[in-house]
Amino acid sequence: MNKKPDPTRIDDDAPEWGAEDFKSAKRLSDMPADFQQAIRRARGPQQSPRKVQTAVRYDADILEAFKADGPGWQTRMNDALRDWLRSHHRA
């Protein structure tokens, strides 16, 4: 992954920060309480169940098949595993 900024993606309304910008920046905890509350309130509770990150090893052909259909392959793989569980679940 390229660490250098892409000059075509720099927006004039949100320019890249320089050393002076970082020096003058303030922490959220240093801001007025009402502002902190407004920022923290902006994001509500998570609406969907939480996912758990794990490391799993799959055969290359399995991953290629899921990735071949494009973005969303991880969700499709999750759905396929869920379908398998429904049909193979033992009470």
PyMOL Python script that loads the backbone (N, CA, C, O; Angstrom):
from pymol import cmd

cmd.read_pdbstr("""\
ATOM      1  N   MET A   1       0.844  -1.177   0.000  1.00  0.00           N
ATOM      2  CA  MET A   1       0.000   0.000   0.000  1.00  0.00           C
ATOM      3  C   MET A   1       0.887   1.236   0.000  1.00  0.00           C
ATOM      4  O   MET A   1       1.848   1.319   0.765  1.00  0.00           O
ATOM      5  N   ASN A   2       0.566   2.187  -0.852  1.00  0.00           N
ATOM      6  CA  ASN A   2       1.353   3.399  -0.996  1.00  0.00           C
ATOM      7  C   ASN A   2       1.048   4.355   0.148  1.00  0.00           C
ATOM      8  O   ASN A   2      -0.113   4.697   0.372  1.00  0.00           O
ATOM      9  N   LYS A   3       2.067   4.788   0.871  1.00  0.00           N
ATOM     10  CA  LYS A   3       1.890   5.684   2.013  1.00  0.00           C
ATOM     11  C   LYS A   3       1.880   7.158   1.612  1.00  0.00           C
ATOM     12  O   LYS A   3       1.494   8.012   2.411  1.00  0.00           O
ATOM     13  N   LYS A   4       2.296   7.463   0.394  1.00  0.00           N
ATOM     14  CA  LYS A   4       2.337   8.859  -0.045  1.00  0.00           C
ATOM     15  C   LYS A   4       0.931   9.336  -0.394  1.00  0.00           C
ATOM     16  O   LYS A   4       0.142   8.577  -0.958  1.00  0.00           O
ATOM     17  N   PRO A   5       0.607  10.600  -0.061  1.00  0.00           N
ATOM     18  CA  PRO A   5      -0.727  11.106  -0.385  1.00  0.00           C
ATOM     19  C   PRO A   5      -0.911  11.236  -1.892  1.00  0.00           C
ATOM     20  O   PRO A   5       0.027  11.563  -2.620  1.00  0.00           O
ATOM     21  N   ASP A   6      -2.125  10.977  -2.344  1.00  0.00           N
ATOM     22  CA  ASP A   6      -2.458  11.109  -3.754  1.00  0.00           C
ATOM     23  C   ASP A   6      -2.883  12.558  -3.984  1.00  0.00           C
ATOM     24  O   ASP A   6      -3.935  12.971  -3.497  1.00  0.00           O
ATOM     25  N   PRO A   7      -2.080  13.343  -4.722  1.00  0.00           N
ATOM     26  CA  PRO A   7      -2.412  14.771  -4.897  1.00  0.00           C
ATOM     27  C   PRO A   7      -3.750  14.985  -5.596  1.00  0.00           C
ATOM     28  O   PRO A   7      -4.340  16.057  -5.460  1.00  0.00           O
ATOM     29  N   THR A   8      -4.238  14.016  -6.326  1.00  0.00           N
ATOM     30  CA  THR A   8      -5.532  14.178  -6.995  1.00  0.00           C
ATOM     31  C   THR A   8      -6.689  14.020  -6.019  1.00  0.00           C
ATOM     32  O   THR A   8      -7.821  14.377  -6.346  1.00  0.00           O
ATOM     33  N   ARG A   9      -6.427  13.496  -4.830  1.00  0.00           N
ATOM     34  CA  ARG A   9      -7.492  13.278  -3.850  1.00  0.00           C
ATOM     35  C   ARG A   9      -7.472  14.318  -2.736  1.00  0.00           C
ATOM     36  O   ARG A   9      -8.292  14.227  -1.823  1.00  0.00           O
ATOM     37  N   ILE A  10      -6.587  15.287  -2.765  1.00  0.00           N
ATOM     38  CA  ILE A  10      -6.541  16.323  -1.738  1.00  0.00           C
ATOM     39  C   ILE A  10      -7.611  17.361  -2.056  1.00  0.00           C
ATOM     40  O   ILE A  10      -7.612  17.947  -3.138  1.00  0.00           O
ATOM     41  N   ASP A  11      -8.500  17.583  -1.132  1.00  0.00           N
ATOM     42  CA  ASP A  11      -9.623  18.490  -1.299  1.00  0.00           C
ATOM     43  C   ASP A  11      -9.238  19.858  -0.750  1.00  0.00           C
ATOM     44  O   ASP A  11      -8.667  19.953   0.336  1.00  0.00           O
ATOM     45  N   ASP A  12      -9.547  20.918  -1.496  1.00  0.00           N
ATOM     46  CA  ASP A  12      -9.227  22.273  -1.033  1.00  0.00           C
ATOM     47  C   ASP A  12      -9.982  22.629   0.250  1.00  0.00           C
ATOM     48  O   ASP A  12      -9.503  23.437   1.045  1.00  0.00           O
ATOM     49  N   ASP A  13     -11.157  22.031   0.456  1.00  0.00           N
ATOM     50  CA  ASP A  13     -11.930  22.300   1.666  1.00  0.00           C
ATOM     51  C   ASP A  13     -11.380  21.540   2.869  1.00  0.00           C
ATOM     52  O   ASP A  13     -11.683  21.884   4.011  1.00  0.00           O
ATOM     53  N   ALA A  14     -10.577  20.512   2.621  1.00  0.00           N
ATOM     54  CA  ALA A  14      -9.989  19.718   3.699  1.00  0.00           C
ATOM     55  C   ALA A  14      -8.535  19.397   3.336  1.00  0.00           C
ATOM     56  O   ALA A  14      -8.195  18.250   3.047  1.00  0.00           O
ATOM     57  N   PRO A  15      -7.690  20.422   3.354  1.00  0.00           N
ATOM     58  CA  PRO A  15      -6.299  20.205   2.939  1.00  0.00           C
ATOM     59  C   PRO A  15      -5.529  19.331   3.929  1.00  0.00           C
ATOM     60  O   PRO A  15      -5.927  19.173   5.083  1.00  0.00           O
ATOM     61  N   GLU A  16      -4.431  18.774   3.458  1.00  0.00           N
ATOM     62  CA  GLU A  16      -3.576  17.953   4.310  1.00  0.00           C
ATOM     63  C   GLU A  16      -3.008  18.805   5.439  1.00  0.00           C
ATOM     64  O   GLU A  16      -2.622  19.955   5.227  1.00  0.00           O
ATOM     65  N   TRP A  17      -2.962  18.237   6.630  1.00  0.00           N
ATOM     66  CA  TRP A  17      -2.451  18.961   7.788  1.00  0.00           C
ATOM     67  C   TRP A  17      -0.932  19.031   7.750  1.00  0.00           C
ATOM     68  O   TRP A  17      -0.255  18.103   7.308  1.00  0.00           O
ATOM     69  N   GLY A  18      -0.407  20.181   8.235  1.00  0.00           N
ATOM     70  CA  GLY A  18       1.026  20.351   8.388  1.00  0.00           C
ATOM     71  C   GLY A  18       1.397  20.348   9.860  1.00  0.00           C
ATOM     72  O   GLY A  18       0.542  20.155  10.724  1.00  0.00           O
ATOM     73  N   ALA A  19       2.654  20.559  10.137  1.00  0.00           N
ATOM     74  CA  ALA A  19       3.144  20.534  11.518  1.00  0.00           C
ATOM     75  C   ALA A  19       2.427  21.565  12.394  1.00  0.00           C
ATOM     76  O   ALA A  19       2.088  21.269  13.540  1.00  0.00           O
ATOM     77  N   GLU A  20       2.193  22.767  11.870  1.00  0.00           N
ATOM     78  CA  GLU A  20       1.512  23.815  12.642  1.00  0.00           C
ATOM     79  C   GLU A  20       0.073  23.421  12.980  1.00  0.00           C
ATOM     80  O   GLU A  20      -0.418  23.727  14.067  1.00  0.00           O
ATOM     81  N   ASP A  21      -0.597  22.746  12.051  1.00  0.00           N
ATOM     82  CA  ASP A  21      -1.970  22.307  12.307  1.00  0.00           C
ATOM     83  C   ASP A  21      -2.003  21.325  13.485  1.00  0.00           C
ATOM     84  O   ASP A  21      -2.863  21.422  14.360  1.00  0.00           O
ATOM     85  N   PHE A  22      -1.065  20.388  13.496  1.00  0.00           N
ATOM     86  CA  PHE A  22      -1.018  19.422  14.584  1.00  0.00           C
ATOM     87  C   PHE A  22      -0.664  20.078  15.915  1.00  0.00           C
ATOM     88  O   PHE A  22      -1.165  19.672  16.963  1.00  0.00           O
ATOM     89  N   LYS A  23       0.199  21.093  15.875  1.00  0.00           N
ATOM     90  CA  LYS A  23       0.574  21.793  17.107  1.00  0.00           C
ATOM     91  C   LYS A  23      -0.606  22.546  17.708  1.00  0.00           C
ATOM     92  O   LYS A  23      -0.727  22.638  18.929  1.00  0.00           O
ATOM     93  N   SER A  24      -1.476  23.086  16.858  1.00  0.00           N
ATOM     94  CA  SER A  24      -2.603  23.878  17.355  1.00  0.00           C
ATOM     95  C   SER A  24      -3.861  23.039  17.593  1.00  0.00           C
ATOM     96  O   SER A  24      -4.865  23.567  18.071  1.00  0.00           O
ATOM     97  N   ALA A  25      -3.826  21.776  17.276  1.00  0.00           N
ATOM     98  CA  ALA A  25      -4.994  20.909  17.475  1.00  0.00           C
ATOM     99  C   ALA A  25      -5.275  20.708  18.962  1.00  0.00           C
ATOM    100  O   ALA A  25      -4.361  20.726  19.787  1.00  0.00           O
ATOM    101  N   LYS A  26      -6.541  20.519  19.289  1.00  0.00           N
ATOM    102  CA  LYS A  26      -6.943  20.303  20.679  1.00  0.00           C
ATOM    103  C   LYS A  26      -7.617  18.945  20.809  1.00  0.00           C
ATOM    104  O   LYS A  26      -8.254  18.464  19.872  1.00  0.00           O
ATOM    105  N   ARG A  27      -7.472  18.341  21.960  1.00  0.00           N
ATOM    106  CA  ARG A  27      -8.137  17.070  22.238  1.00  0.00           C
ATOM    107  C   ARG A  27      -9.618  17.328  22.496  1.00  0.00           C
ATOM    108  O   ARG A  27     -10.010  18.412  22.929  1.00  0.00           O
ATOM    109  N   LEU A  28     -10.430  16.311  22.221  1.00  0.00           N
ATOM    110  CA  LEU A  28     -11.855  16.436  22.485  1.00  0.00           C
ATOM    111  C   LEU A  28     -12.098  16.722  23.963  1.00  0.00           C
ATOM    112  O   LEU A  28     -13.000  17.485  24.309  1.00  0.00           O
ATOM    113  N   SER A  29     -11.300  16.117  24.832  1.00  0.00           N
ATOM    114  CA  SER A  29     -11.487  16.327  26.279  1.00  0.00           C
ATOM    115  C   SER A  29     -11.215  17.769  26.696  1.00  0.00           C
ATOM    116  O   SER A  29     -11.624  18.181  27.782  1.00  0.00           O
ATOM    117  N   ASP A  30     -10.533  18.542  25.855  1.00  0.00           N
ATOM    118  CA  ASP A  30     -10.263  19.948  26.150  1.00  0.00           C
ATOM    119  C   ASP A  30     -11.359  20.871  25.623  1.00  0.00           C
ATOM    120  O   ASP A  30     -11.327  22.075  25.878  1.00  0.00           O
ATOM    121  N   MET A  31     -12.309  20.330  24.902  1.00  0.00           N
ATOM    122  CA  MET A  31     -13.394  21.126  24.319  1.00  0.00           C
ATOM    123  C   MET A  31     -14.505  21.314  25.347  1.00  0.00           C
ATOM    124  O   MET A  31     -14.549  20.591  26.342  1.00  0.00           O
ATOM    125  N   PRO A  32     -15.406  22.278  25.121  1.00  0.00           N
ATOM    126  CA  PRO A  32     -16.537  22.494  26.034  1.00  0.00           C
ATOM    127  C   PRO A  32     -17.396  21.229  26.139  1.00  0.00           C
ATOM    128  O   PRO A  32     -17.518  20.465  25.182  1.00  0.00           O
ATOM    129  N   ALA A  33     -17.983  21.026  27.310  1.00  0.00           N
ATOM    130  CA  ALA A  33     -18.756  19.814  27.587  1.00  0.00           C
ATOM    131  C   ALA A  33     -19.910  19.619  26.603  1.00  0.00           C
ATOM    132  O   ALA A  33     -20.167  18.496  26.169  1.00  0.00           O
ATOM    133  N   ASP A  34     -20.615  20.713  26.245  1.00  0.00           N
ATOM    134  CA  ASP A  34     -21.750  20.568  25.324  1.00  0.00           C
ATOM    135  C   ASP A  34     -21.290  20.121  23.939  1.00  0.00           C
ATOM    136  O   ASP A  34     -21.998  19.373  23.264  1.00  0.00           O
ATOM    137  N   PHE A  35     -20.120  20.570  23.514  1.00  0.00           N
ATOM    138  CA  PHE A  35     -19.570  20.146  22.230  1.00  0.00           C
ATOM    139  C   PHE A  35     -19.190  18.671  22.289  1.00  0.00           C
ATOM    140  O   PHE A  35     -19.470  17.915  21.358  1.00  0.00           O
ATOM    141  N   GLN A  36     -18.555  18.265  23.379  1.00  0.00           N
ATOM    142  CA  GLN A  36     -18.189  16.853  23.552  1.00  0.00           C
ATOM    143  C   GLN A  36     -19.428  15.970  23.484  1.00  0.00           C
ATOM    144  O   GLN A  36     -19.422  14.917  22.846  1.00  0.00           O
ATOM    145  N   GLN A  37     -20.481  16.410  24.145  1.00  0.00           N
ATOM    146  CA  GLN A  37     -21.719  15.634  24.185  1.00  0.00           C
ATOM    147  C   GLN A  37     -22.322  15.518  22.782  1.00  0.00           C
ATOM    148  O   GLN A  37     -22.793  14.451  22.389  1.00  0.00           O
ATOM    149  N   ALA A  38     -22.305  16.611  22.041  1.00  0.00           N
ATOM    150  CA  ALA A  38     -22.863  16.606  20.685  1.00  0.00           C
ATOM    151  C   ALA A  38     -22.087  15.649  19.779  1.00  0.00           C
ATOM    152  O   ALA A  38     -22.682  14.934  18.972  1.00  0.00           O
ATOM    153  N   ILE A  39     -20.780  15.636  19.912  1.00  0.00           N
ATOM    154  CA  ILE A  39     -19.946  14.756  19.090  1.00  0.00           C
ATOM    155  C   ILE A  39     -20.186  13.303  19.477  1.00  0.00           C
ATOM    156  O   ILE A  39     -20.359  12.448  18.609  1.00  0.00           O
ATOM    157  N   ARG A  40     -20.197  13.027  20.749  1.00  0.00           N
ATOM    158  CA  ARG A  40     -20.385  11.647  21.211  1.00  0.00           C
ATOM    159  C   ARG A  40     -21.779  11.129  20.900  1.00  0.00           C
ATOM    160  O   ARG A  40     -21.961   9.929  20.693  1.00  0.00           O
ATOM    161  N   ARG A  41     -22.758  12.011  20.865  1.00  0.00           N
ATOM    162  CA  ARG A  41     -24.130  11.619  20.587  1.00  0.00           C
ATOM    163  C   ARG A  41     -24.353  11.360  19.103  1.00  0.00           C
ATOM    164  O   ARG A  41     -25.344  10.733  18.727  1.00  0.00           O
ATOM    165  N   ALA A  42     -23.450  11.833  18.261  1.00  0.00           N
ATOM    166  CA  ALA A  42     -23.627  11.731  16.813  1.00  0.00           C
ATOM    167  C   ALA A  42     -23.702  10.276  16.351  1.00  0.00           C
ATOM    168  O   ALA A  42     -24.377   9.980  15.366  1.00  0.00           O
ATOM    169  N   ARG A  43     -23.032   9.385  17.033  1.00  0.00           N
ATOM    170  CA  ARG A  43     -23.049   7.986  16.633  1.00  0.00           C
ATOM    171  C   ARG A  43     -23.891   7.202  17.631  1.00  0.00           C
ATOM    172  O   ARG A  43     -23.601   7.175  18.827  1.00  0.00           O
ATOM    173  N   GLY A  44     -24.919   6.578  17.127  1.00  0.00           N
ATOM    174  CA  GLY A  44     -25.821   5.818  17.978  1.00  0.00           C
ATOM    175  C   GLY A  44     -25.297   4.420  18.250  1.00  0.00           C
ATOM    176  O   GLY A  44     -24.205   4.055  17.815  1.00  0.00           O
ATOM    177  N   PRO A  45     -26.084   3.648  18.972  1.00  0.00           N
ATOM    178  CA  PRO A  45     -25.672   2.282  19.272  1.00  0.00           C
ATOM    179  C   PRO A  45     -25.618   1.447  17.991  1.00  0.00           C
ATOM    180  O   PRO A  45     -26.331   1.725  17.027  1.00  0.00           O
ATOM    181  N   GLN A  46     -24.791   0.455  17.995  1.00  0.00           N
ATOM    182  CA  GLN A  46     -24.644  -0.408  16.828  1.00  0.00           C
ATOM    183  C   GLN A  46     -25.967  -1.127  16.580  1.00  0.00           C
ATOM    184  O   GLN A  46     -26.542  -1.717  17.496  1.00  0.00           O
ATOM    185  N   GLN A  47     -26.441  -1.076  15.354  1.00  0.00           N
ATOM    186  CA  GLN A  47     -27.746  -1.622  15.024  1.00  0.00           C
ATOM    187  C   GLN A  47     -27.709  -3.126  14.742  1.00  0.00           C
ATOM    188  O   GLN A  47     -28.687  -3.831  14.986  1.00  0.00           O
ATOM    189  N   SER A  48     -26.592  -3.604  14.233  1.00  0.00           N
ATOM    190  CA  SER A  48     -26.515  -5.021  13.882  1.00  0.00           C
ATOM    191  C   SER A  48     -25.628  -5.764  14.874  1.00  0.00           C
ATOM    192  O   SER A  48     -24.858  -5.144  15.608  1.00  0.00           O
ATOM    193  N   PRO A  49     -25.734  -7.084  14.898  1.00  0.00           N
ATOM    194  CA  PRO A  49     -24.880  -7.850  15.812  1.00  0.00           C
ATOM    195  C   PRO A  49     -23.399  -7.607  15.513  1.00  0.00           C
ATOM    196  O   PRO A  49     -23.010  -7.348  14.374  1.00  0.00           O
ATOM    197  N   ARG A  50     -22.611  -7.696  16.537  1.00  0.00           N
ATOM    198  CA  ARG A  50     -21.177  -7.477  16.367  1.00  0.00           C
ATOM    199  C   ARG A  50     -20.526  -8.667  15.701  1.00  0.00           C
ATOM    200  O   ARG A  50     -20.893  -9.818  15.937  1.00  0.00           O
ATOM    201  N   LYS A  51     -19.564  -8.368  14.874  1.00  0.00           N
ATOM    202  CA  LYS A  51     -18.767  -9.411  14.231  1.00  0.00           C
ATOM    203  C   LYS A  51     -17.546  -9.664  15.102  1.00  0.00           C
ATOM    204  O   LYS A  51     -17.129  -8.793  15.866  1.00  0.00           O
ATOM    205  N   VAL A  52     -16.983 -10.842  14.986  1.00  0.00           N
ATOM    206  CA  VAL A  52     -15.794 -11.207  15.735  1.00  0.00           C
ATOM    207  C   VAL A  52     -14.677 -11.454  14.739  1.00  0.00           C
ATOM    208  O   VAL A  52     -14.823 -12.259  13.820  1.00  0.00           O
ATOM    209  N   GLN A  53     -13.568 -10.765  14.920  1.00  0.00           N
ATOM    210  CA  GLN A  53     -12.435 -10.945  14.026  1.00  0.00           C
ATOM    211  C   GLN A  53     -11.675 -12.203  14.409  1.00  0.00           C
ATOM    212  O   GLN A  53     -11.415 -12.449  15.587  1.00  0.00           O
ATOM    213  N   THR A  54     -11.322 -12.997  13.409  1.00  0.00           N
ATOM    214  CA  THR A  54     -10.591 -14.233  13.651  1.00  0.00           C
ATOM    215  C   THR A  54      -9.693 -14.520  12.447  1.00  0.00           C
ATOM    216  O   THR A  54      -9.858 -13.929  11.380  1.00  0.00           O
ATOM    217  N   ALA A  55      -8.776 -15.404  12.629  1.00  0.00           N
ATOM    218  CA  ALA A  55      -7.911 -15.815  11.520  1.00  0.00           C
ATOM    219  C   ALA A  55      -8.281 -17.245  11.153  1.00  0.00           C
ATOM    220  O   ALA A  55      -8.206 -18.150  11.984  1.00  0.00           O
ATOM    221  N   VAL A  56      -8.680 -17.437   9.907  1.00  0.00           N
ATOM    222  CA  VAL A  56      -9.072 -18.750   9.420  1.00  0.00           C
ATOM    223  C   VAL A  56      -8.335 -18.993   8.110  1.00  0.00           C
ATOM    224  O   VAL A  56      -8.152 -18.075   7.310  1.00  0.00           O
ATOM    225  N   ARG A  57      -7.921 -20.218   7.903  1.00  0.00           N
ATOM    226  CA  ARG A  57      -7.220 -20.559   6.668  1.00  0.00           C
ATOM    227  C   ARG A  57      -8.149 -21.353   5.761  1.00  0.00           C
ATOM    228  O   ARG A  57      -8.678 -22.390   6.163  1.00  0.00           O
ATOM    229  N   TYR A  58      -8.351 -20.866   4.528  1.00  0.00           N
ATOM    230  CA  TYR A  58      -9.193 -21.533   3.537  1.00  0.00           C
ATOM    231  C   TYR A  58      -8.334 -21.938   2.349  1.00  0.00           C
ATOM    232  O   TYR A  58      -7.276 -21.357   2.108  1.00  0.00           O
ATOM    233  N   ASP A  59      -8.795 -22.932   1.615  1.00  0.00           N
ATOM    234  CA  ASP A  59      -8.120 -23.307   0.378  1.00  0.00           C
ATOM    235  C   ASP A  59      -8.233 -22.142  -0.604  1.00  0.00           C
ATOM    236  O   ASP A  59      -9.228 -21.419  -0.620  1.00  0.00           O
ATOM    237  N   ALA A  60      -7.201 -21.978  -1.417  1.00  0.00           N
ATOM    238  CA  ALA A  60      -7.149 -20.848  -2.352  1.00  0.00           C
ATOM    239  C   ALA A  60      -8.341 -20.842  -3.305  1.00  0.00           C
ATOM    240  O   ALA A  60      -8.872 -19.774  -3.610  1.00  0.00           O
ATOM    241  N   ASP A  61      -8.770 -22.008  -3.780  1.00  0.00           N
ATOM    242  CA  ASP A  61      -9.883 -22.050  -4.737  1.00  0.00           C
ATOM    243  C   ASP A  61     -11.196 -21.596  -4.104  1.00  0.00           C
ATOM    244  O   ASP A  61     -12.053 -21.033  -4.786  1.00  0.00           O
ATOM    245  N   ILE A  62     -11.357 -21.837  -2.806  1.00  0.00           N
ATOM    246  CA  ILE A  62     -12.571 -21.396  -2.112  1.00  0.00           C
ATOM    247  C   ILE A  62     -12.604 -19.869  -2.064  1.00  0.00           C
ATOM    248  O   ILE A  62     -13.622 -19.254  -2.382  1.00  0.00           O
ATOM    249  N   LEU A  63     -11.485 -19.263  -1.666  1.00  0.00           N
ATOM    250  CA  LEU A  63     -11.435 -17.795  -1.609  1.00  0.00           C
ATOM    251  C   LEU A  63     -11.597 -17.182  -2.991  1.00  0.00           C
ATOM    252  O   LEU A  63     -12.312 -16.193  -3.154  1.00  0.00           O
ATOM    253  N   GLU A  64     -10.939 -17.763  -3.984  1.00  0.00           N
ATOM    254  CA  GLU A  64     -11.054 -17.226  -5.350  1.00  0.00           C
ATOM    255  C   GLU A  64     -12.506 -17.238  -5.823  1.00  0.00           C
ATOM    256  O   GLU A  64     -12.966 -16.295  -6.465  1.00  0.00           O
ATOM    257  N   ALA A  65     -13.222 -18.314  -5.499  1.00  0.00           N
ATOM    258  CA  ALA A  65     -14.622 -18.410  -5.920  1.00  0.00           C
ATOM    259  C   ALA A  65     -15.475 -17.321  -5.283  1.00  0.00           C
ATOM    260  O   ALA A  65     -16.302 -16.710  -5.960  1.00  0.00           O
ATOM    261  N   PHE A  66     -15.286 -17.073  -3.997  1.00  0.00           N
ATOM    262  CA  PHE A  66     -16.068 -16.023  -3.331  1.00  0.00           C
ATOM    263  C   PHE A  66     -15.651 -14.638  -3.808  1.00  0.00           C
ATOM    264  O   PHE A  66     -16.503 -13.774  -4.021  1.00  0.00           O
ATOM    265  N   LYS A  67     -14.349 -14.417  -3.976  1.00  0.00           N
ATOM    266  CA  LYS A  67     -13.860 -13.105  -4.403  1.00  0.00           C
ATOM    267  C   LYS A  67     -14.200 -12.807  -5.859  1.00  0.00           C
ATOM    268  O   LYS A  67     -14.265 -11.643  -6.253  1.00  0.00           O
ATOM    269  N   ALA A  68     -14.417 -13.854  -6.665  1.00  0.00           N
ATOM    270  CA  ALA A  68     -14.687 -13.670  -8.097  1.00  0.00           C
ATOM    271  C   ALA A  68     -15.960 -12.872  -8.343  1.00  0.00           C
ATOM    272  O   ALA A  68     -16.088 -12.214  -9.375  1.00  0.00           O
ATOM    273  N   ASP A  69     -16.900 -12.924  -7.405  1.00  0.00           N
ATOM    274  CA  ASP A  69     -18.154 -12.182  -7.567  1.00  0.00           C
ATOM    275  C   ASP A  69     -18.046 -10.730  -7.139  1.00  0.00           C
ATOM    276  O   ASP A  69     -19.032  -9.994  -7.187  1.00  0.00           O
ATOM    277  N   GLY A  70     -16.852 -10.306  -6.718  1.00  0.00           N
ATOM    278  CA  GLY A  70     -16.624  -8.905  -6.394  1.00  0.00           C
ATOM    279  C   GLY A  70     -16.830  -8.563  -4.931  1.00  0.00           C
ATOM    280  O   GLY A  70     -16.885  -9.447  -4.076  1.00  0.00           O
ATOM    281  N   PRO A  71     -16.946  -7.253  -4.647  1.00  0.00           N
ATOM    282  CA  PRO A  71     -17.088  -6.786  -3.271  1.00  0.00           C
ATOM    283  C   PRO A  71     -18.265  -7.459  -2.567  1.00  0.00           C
ATOM    284  O   PRO A  71     -19.282  -7.777  -3.184  1.00  0.00           O
ATOM    285  N   GLY A  72     -18.100  -7.666  -1.268  1.00  0.00           N
ATOM    286  CA  GLY A  72     -19.125  -8.306  -0.478  1.00  0.00           C
ATOM    287  C   GLY A  72     -18.883  -9.797  -0.303  1.00  0.00           C
ATOM    288  O   GLY A  72     -19.738 -10.523   0.205  1.00  0.00           O
ATOM    289  N   TRP A  73     -17.701 -10.246  -0.733  1.00  0.00           N
ATOM    290  CA  TRP A  73     -17.415 -11.690  -0.680  1.00  0.00           C
ATOM    291  C   TRP A  73     -17.395 -12.217   0.755  1.00  0.00           C
ATOM    292  O   TRP A  73     -17.774 -13.361   1.002  1.00  0.00           O
ATOM    293  N   GLN A  74     -16.955 -11.389   1.696  1.00  0.00           N
ATOM    294  CA  GLN A  74     -16.920 -11.856   3.081  1.00  0.00           C
ATOM    295  C   GLN A  74     -18.329 -12.047   3.635  1.00  0.00           C
ATOM    296  O   GLN A  74     -18.587 -12.993   4.379  1.00  0.00           O
ATOM    297  N   THR A  75     -19.233 -11.152   3.272  1.00  0.00           N
ATOM    298  CA  THR A  75     -20.623 -11.284   3.692  1.00  0.00           C
ATOM    299  C   THR A  75     -21.244 -12.522   3.064  1.00  0.00           C
ATOM    300  O   THR A  75     -21.977 -13.256   3.727  1.00  0.00           O
ATOM    301  N   ARG A  76     -20.951 -12.758   1.773  1.00  0.00           N
ATOM    302  CA  ARG A  76     -21.478 -13.951   1.117  1.00  0.00           C
ATOM    303  C   ARG A  76     -20.934 -15.216   1.766  1.00  0.00           C
ATOM    304  O   ARG A  76     -21.658 -16.202   1.910  1.00  0.00           O
ATOM    305  N   MET A  77     -19.666 -15.194   2.156  1.00  0.00           N
ATOM    306  CA  MET A  77     -19.083 -16.360   2.815  1.00  0.00           C
ATOM    307  C   MET A  77     -19.756 -16.567   4.178  1.00  0.00           C
ATOM    308  O   MET A  77     -20.056 -17.700   4.554  1.00  0.00           O
ATOM    309  N   ASN A  78     -19.990 -15.493   4.905  1.00  0.00           N
ATOM    310  CA  ASN A  78     -20.675 -15.577   6.188  1.00  0.00           C
ATOM    311  C   ASN A  78     -22.082 -16.169   6.003  1.00  0.00           C
ATOM    312  O   ASN A  78     -22.512 -17.023   6.780  1.00  0.00           O
ATOM    313  N   ASP A  79     -22.788 -15.704   4.966  1.00  0.00           N
ATOM    314  CA  ASP A  79     -24.137 -16.208   4.703  1.00  0.00           C
ATOM    315  C   ASP A  79     -24.111 -17.690   4.340  1.00  0.00           C
ATOM    316  O   ASP A  79     -24.989 -18.446   4.758  1.00  0.00           O
ATOM    317  N   ALA A  80     -23.107 -18.113   3.563  1.00  0.00           N
ATOM    318  CA  ALA A  80     -22.988 -19.525   3.188  1.00  0.00           C
ATOM    319  C   ALA A  80     -22.741 -20.395   4.422  1.00  0.00           C
ATOM    320  O   ALA A  80     -23.310 -21.480   4.544  1.00  0.00           O
ATOM    321  N   LEU A  81     -21.903 -19.925   5.325  1.00  0.00           N
ATOM    322  CA  LEU A  81     -21.652 -20.671   6.557  1.00  0.00           C
ATOM    323  C   LEU A  81     -22.915 -20.732   7.430  1.00  0.00           C
ATOM    324  O   LEU A  81     -23.192 -21.754   8.057  1.00  0.00           O
ATOM    325  N   ARG A  82     -23.670 -19.641   7.464  1.00  0.00           N
ATOM    326  CA  ARG A  82     -24.910 -19.612   8.240  1.00  0.00           C
ATOM    327  C   ARG A  82     -25.932 -20.605   7.658  1.00  0.00           C
ATOM    328  O   ARG A  82     -26.605 -21.315   8.404  1.00  0.00           O
ATOM    329  N   ASP A  83     -26.041 -20.649   6.313  1.00  0.00           N
ATOM    330  CA  ASP A  83     -26.938 -21.611   5.668  1.00  0.00           C
ATOM    331  C   ASP A  83     -26.527 -23.038   5.999  1.00  0.00           C
ATOM    332  O   ASP A  83     -27.379 -23.885   6.268  1.00  0.00           O
ATOM    333  N   TRP A  84     -25.239 -23.304   5.981  1.00  0.00           N
ATOM    334  CA  TRP A  84     -24.747 -24.647   6.308  1.00  0.00           C
ATOM    335  C   TRP A  84     -25.131 -25.007   7.752  1.00  0.00           C
ATOM    336  O   TRP A  84     -25.564 -26.128   8.021  1.00  0.00           O
ATOM    337  N   LEU A  85     -24.973 -24.066   8.661  1.00  0.00           N
ATOM    338  CA  LEU A  85     -25.340 -24.323  10.051  1.00  0.00           C
ATOM    339  C   LEU A  85     -26.812 -24.654  10.211  1.00  0.00           C
ATOM    340  O   LEU A  85     -27.182 -25.547  10.972  1.00  0.00           O
ATOM    341  N   ARG A  86     -27.650 -23.922   9.482  1.00  0.00           N
ATOM    342  CA  ARG A  86     -29.100 -24.172   9.565  1.00  0.00           C
ATOM    343  C   ARG A  86     -29.438 -25.589   9.124  1.00  0.00           C
ATOM    344  O   ARG A  86     -30.296 -26.238   9.723  1.00  0.00           O
ATOM    345  N   SER A  87     -28.774 -26.070   8.085  1.00  0.00           N
ATOM    346  CA  SER A  87     -29.101 -27.400   7.570  1.00  0.00           C
ATOM    347  C   SER A  87     -28.369 -28.526   8.284  1.00  0.00           C
ATOM    348  O   SER A  87     -28.719 -29.693   8.108  1.00  0.00           O
ATOM    349  N   HIS A  88     -27.363 -28.201   9.086  1.00  0.00           N
ATOM    350  CA  HIS A  88     -26.584 -29.231   9.770  1.00  0.00           C
ATOM    351  C   HIS A  88     -26.635 -29.116  11.289  1.00  0.00           C
ATOM    352  O   HIS A  88     -25.920 -29.827  11.995  1.00  0.00           O
ATOM    353  N   HIS A  89     -27.462 -28.238  11.779  1.00  0.00           N
ATOM    354  CA  HIS A  89     -27.518 -28.025  13.236  1.00  0.00           C
ATOM    355  C   HIS A  89     -28.133 -29.232  13.930  1.00  0.00           C
ATOM    356  O   HIS A  89     -29.175 -29.741  13.517  1.00  0.00           O
ATOM    357  N   ARG A  90     -27.483 -29.671  14.972  1.00  0.00           N
ATOM    358  CA  ARG A  90     -28.000 -30.791  15.769  1.00  0.00           C
ATOM    359  C   ARG A  90     -28.522 -30.241  17.091  1.00  0.00           C
ATOM    360  O   ARG A  90     -27.844 -29.465  17.765  1.00  0.00           O
ATOM    361  N   ALA A  91     -29.705 -30.641  17.445  1.00  0.00           N
ATOM    362  CA  ALA A  91     -30.335 -30.150  18.679  1.00  0.00           C
ATOM    363  C   ALA A  91     -29.722 -30.785  19.904  1.00  0.00           C
ATOM    364  O   ALA A  91     -30.131 -30.485  21.025  1.00  0.00           O
TER     365      ALA A  91
END
""", "prot")
cmd.dss("prot")
cmd.show_as("cartoon", "prot")
cmd.util.cbc("prot")
cmd.orient("prot")
